[in-house]
């Protein structure tokens, strides 16, 4: 009778003979089903073919081997261990390979326009498991969750549902789960309520069992033997240590969770929520999103809303603005299911008043959603009566109307916030009120009053004390004051002091570490250095502003950066492209519902046209700007608009009387506003015109008078230009 060892030896010799002619690759699949004899043959070959041109590639499922066979060790296990001893590490765990590449390739095997978000979620669902990947995609196509567009490409359907499991996937999971004892299945079912990631201490309390015993079951039985969970690590709280685990695959978690009926889920979610609250104690806010979900599923709506408010507030503090908007809106939607009581109104007020800051950052100051949230907040304040939130709602309304260029409305609302602060004799509230009034006051040409307000804020500014308001208004109170102060000082004729304030504003924005405040500061800085004719610094700030705003979704500030970039292109000779980019940026700003700044920005567009000798385009921009100025009473750049119109008319060859009329109007406006820097500019333009007309003495007198007023800033662009012109006239 042929001995097994002889049979193994003959088999080995046949393989060696074949390998002498050609290298040999032997692939053995599904080795988890191998019997003892086949395992012995594999062990014999592994030792016998050492040094030959033979590669044996074996594939098996570790979870199947770990379970053993008939309560004994699996025959393959000892073979693998012996081969490791002889050859070293020879296993490749496919679950740790680059499964993402496989998933991406499979998704792209047919034409599609599947979004990045879909791809991320799809990979999270399948983790690259071949069967799950193939079946889940096919199931989604068959159920109409993925559909084909007009160009025959797969796209996400309108009712995308990740909860439905394809039949084959469901069967595979059921086969794995059915091997568990009732106790182990109960452990996993309870864990599935908490989610893909779960806490051993929570499951232990639900089961009323010892944590140590549960950890043994999780780490040994369910992890090492069944490969259904894995230990994630330990989380240390102030008074508690938590043991965190993960389902090896989210589809196992979902399968078990879907096996619970609605009543079971509701009870278990409430228990899980209460246990997590107890375990986390004062640190419960760290898991506010998770708690909100549990209490919502349990039907404990008030607590769900409370944690959604906390989750949104935390997201705002982390500049996760879209996430914050989602949490706040979800809370507002849940409130609709509650009766209209004073408590409900107070909860809604807190949510509505929290929405503007993240909305401003991502949609723009004048976005309709911002207005709706603020008007609803004001309405709720009137319903509730005397409430601290009224001041906050009014402050945000001042910002909203100021940025929509409805300056007189903003000022009226600001006077109400001033009265609230005065009634309480509260310098803190007065500082907040003054900080938002600075911009609308400056826009209507009240530079001195606006500067008085900014100085008041700066004198009382304490970064730590005022920082919470950053998350309400969208930017820091002190940084607002320093930024506007730099502009106001420049307009009023103090360039060096203005520069100092601008540097303080940027320095403060960087120290605070609040991205939206920094984007605001860089934008105001870009404009300020444009006033100074320091285009090098404008470019430097622009190159920082654009990626910051793009990465964070600050559309309004991003559009400013694109505008400045377009302006630079015109200066570098790319005139058509630059002017087109500037106009597109203005359209983007207006699309956010924000109409402020348009007189200044269109003046910059007109000046860009002037520099490249395109007077017709420049005059068109100026005429549109005058319309905006009159419609919104936006007067702070009025003098410069008249001056630029005169320069463009002069370039166009219009009569000198028409040109001089523009200059004289600019002189009149700048003097009425005490805008010395703008008066200096128009004095230079008018002096050149008079010099050309032979009125040298009048020109000299006009320029000497305004130049002699200045006591600083003699190294800035305008004053150096004025000095050169004075020397030429003398």
QUITA-V680742 format. One record per helix or strand. SS is the DSSP state (helix for helix, strand for strand). FROM is the first residue (numbers start at 1). TO is the last residue. Records with the same first field share a line. If there is no record, write none. Layout:
SS=FROM-TO  FROM-TO
//
This chain:
helix=4-21  31-33  36-48  62-66  75-87  94-96  99-107  116-126  130-142  167-177  182-194  200-207  211-225  250-258  262-298  301-317  321-335  342-363  368-384  389-403  407-424  427-443  447-460  463-473  477-491  495-512  515-531  535-552  555-571  575-591  598-611  615-632  638-652  656-673  676-692  696-709  717-729
strand=24-28  54-58  69-69  72-72  112-112  146-148  154-156  197-199  229-236  241-247
//
